[in-house]
Amino acid sequence: EVQLVESGGGLVQPGGSLRLSCAASGFTFSNYHMRWYRQAPGKERELVAVISSSADNTHYADSVKGRFTISRDNNKNTVDLQMNSLKPEDTAVYYCNFFIRDTLGAPKLEYWGKGAQVTVSS
C-alpha cells in the first residue's frame, strides 16, 4: 500500500532554517512528480513546491521562491524540502503529495502524508 510519512517539523525562529523529509513506499517512486503542500489555520491549502520524477525540473510558489529548495533521492525514495529564511507566515502543516493523472491530464488519484507541523515564531 502507498505510504507517505513526513518528518523534520518543529519550532524555529524567524530567519532560521528547517528541513522536512518525506519517506515514500508502496509505489514506483521514481515514476512520479512529488509535491509539498502546506495549510495554515483558517487558510486554504497551498502548493509550495514540485519536483519532477527525475529531479530535472522544479517549481515553487512565489511566496517561497528563493528561500525553499525541493529535492529527491530516487534510490532512497525520499523527497525533502529545505526551508531557509523562515518567516512567521510560513507557519503551517506541511504535506507530502503525489497524484496520478487521467488521459486528459487531470488528477485521478491523490495520495497524502499525514503532515508535519512547522511553527515559525520568536
C-alpha positions in Angstrom: 0.0 0.0 0.0 1.1 3.6 -0.6 2.6 5.4 2.3 4.0 8.9 2.7 5.5 9.8 6.0 6.7 13.4 6.7 9.3 14.2 9.3 11.5 17.1 10.4 8.9 19.6 11.5 9.3 21.7 14.6 9.6 25.2 16.1 12.1 27.7 14.6 12.8 31.4 15.0 12.2 33.8 12.1 15.2 33.8 9.8 16.1 30.2 10.8 16.1 27.0 8.7 14.4 23.7 8.8 14.5 20.6 6.6 11.5 18.4 6.0 11.7 14.9 4.7 9.1 12.6 3.2 9.6 8.8 3.1 7.6 7.1 0.3 6.8 3.4 -0.1 4.3 1.2 -1.9 4.7 2.6 -5.4 7.3 3.2 -8.0 8.6 6.5 -6.5 10.8 7.4 -9.4 7.9 7.5 -11.9 6.1 10.4 -10.2 6.4 14.1 -9.6 6.4 14.8 -5.9 4.8 17.9 -4.2 4.9 19.7 -0.9 1.7 21.5 0.2 1.0 23.5 3.3 -2.1 24.6 5.2 -2.2 27.3 7.8 -5.1 27.6 10.3 -8.1 29.2 8.6 -6.4 29.3 5.2 -6.7 27.3 2.0 -4.2 24.5 1.3 -1.3 25.9 -0.8 1.0 24.2 -3.3 4.6 25.0 -2.1 6.9 23.1 -4.4 7.0 20.5 -7.1 9.9 18.3 -8.3 9.8 16.2 -11.5 10.3 12.4 -11.4 14.0 12.7 -12.4 14.6 15.9 -10.4 15.5 17.9 -13.5 12.6 20.4 -13.1 11.3 22.2 -10.1 8.5 24.7 -9.4 8.0 27.0 -6.3 5.2 29.2 -5.1 6.1 32.8 -5.3 5.9 33.1 -1.6 8.8 30.7 -1.0 10.8 31.2 -4.2 14.5 31.8 -3.3 14.1 30.5 0.2 12.9 26.9 -0.2 14.5 24.1 -2.1 12.9 20.8 -3.0 15.0 17.8 -3.7 14.6 14.0 -4.1 16.6 10.8 -3.8 15.1 8.1 -6.0 17.5 5.5 -4.5 16.1 6.2 -1.0 12.5 7.0 -2.1 12.6 10.4 -0.3 11.7 13.9 -1.1 13.0 16.8 1.0 12.1 20.4 1.5 14.9 22.7 2.7 13.4 25.8 4.2 15.6 28.8 4.8 15.0 32.4 5.9 11.8 31.3 7.5 9.0 33.8 8.2 6.1 33.6 10.6 3.7 33.3 7.7 5.4 30.0 6.8 3.8 28.5 9.9 1.6 25.6 8.7 1.2 21.9 8.5 3.3 20.7 5.5 2.1 17.7 3.5 3.9 15.4 1.0 1.8 14.5 -2.0 1.7 13.0 -5.4 -1.1 12.2 -7.9 -1.9 10.1 -10.9 -3.3 11.8 -14.0 -6.0 10.6 -16.3 -5.7 10.7 -20.0 -6.8 14.4 -20.0 -4.1 15.4 -17.6 -6.4 15.9 -14.6 -5.7 14.4 -11.2 -7.3 10.9 -10.9 -5.9 9.6 -7.6 -4.1 11.6 -4.9 -2.0 10.4 -2.0 -1.1 12.4 1.1 1.0 12.1 4.1 -0.4 13.0 7.5 1.6 16.2 7.7 4.4 17.8 9.7 3.8 20.9 11.8 6.2 23.8 11.2 6.0 26.8 13.5 8.0 30.0 12.9 7.9 32.2 16.0 10.2 34.4 18.2 
